[in-house]
Amino acid sequence: MTTPTPMDPVARPVRLLIVDDDPLVRAGLALMLGGADDIDIVGEAADGTEVAGLVDRLRPDVVLMDIRMPAMDGLTATEALRARPDAPEVIVLTTFHADEQVVRAIRAGAAGFVLKDTPPARIVESVRRVAAGDPVLSPAVTRRLMDRAAGTGPRGGHDERTDRADRARQRIAALAEREREVALAVARGRSNAEIAATLYLSVATVKTQVSRILARFGFNNRVQIALLVHDAGLLDDGGEPSA
């Protein structure tokens, strides 16, 4: 029988830090998530100012971060946290589906977001997925967030959209042909296995290509790749490459 290594998810539960200024919310999340055998709640914080110190001391894998807090909000805390080397993944908590603040969090490197009224089982699954490197954004919410981020929603003007598109196209043009194909597939929401099958690559090669794209642009996750492709106008409304 093989003994699991320390990094084996069976041997090592996901280490989770909960950050919310409402003690009742923290208690509810701790009760809900603490019941999962593969999630270990290592600490709680009431404000973004506490996050850096707790991360240094507790080394969580995932931080569940409320957006609205009094002294330092979750967006500022997320930006500071994700700018650090070896930062934990961040899931932001929000009460709005299309809050522009969520876009800012994702651009800062958050791996996704969950609504506070999300069913408990889905919140647990979201933590597991993010710990495994899989962003947690539904297709419908992704589209709304991408529209807002790209300036195609009610807050974005023509000049803003044009400038953002020009910058995004320049960045995409710097990619090698295969990297560009992978980036487009990521923007269509395809998994590594699906991309591998479509492009006739191994899953390992796809992972390498995605890692190269992330490193080239200083991104933290696949959602940011999708936002860049969308900004460049390379997808039509159906999620397929534009002509």
Buried (B, 14 or more C-beta within 10 A) or exposed (E): EEEEEEEEEEEBBBBBBBBBBBEEBBEBBBEBBEEBEEBBBBBBBBBBBBBBEBBEEBEBBBBBBBBBBEEBBBBBBBBBBBEEEEBBBBBBBBEEEBBEBBBBBBBBBBBBBBBBEBEBEEBBBBBBBBBEEBBBBEEEBBBBBBBBBBBBBEEBEEEEBEEBBEEBBEBBEEBEEBBBBBBBBBBBBBBBEBBBEBBEBEBEBBBEBBEBBBEEBEBBBBBBBBBBBBBBBBBEEEBEBEE
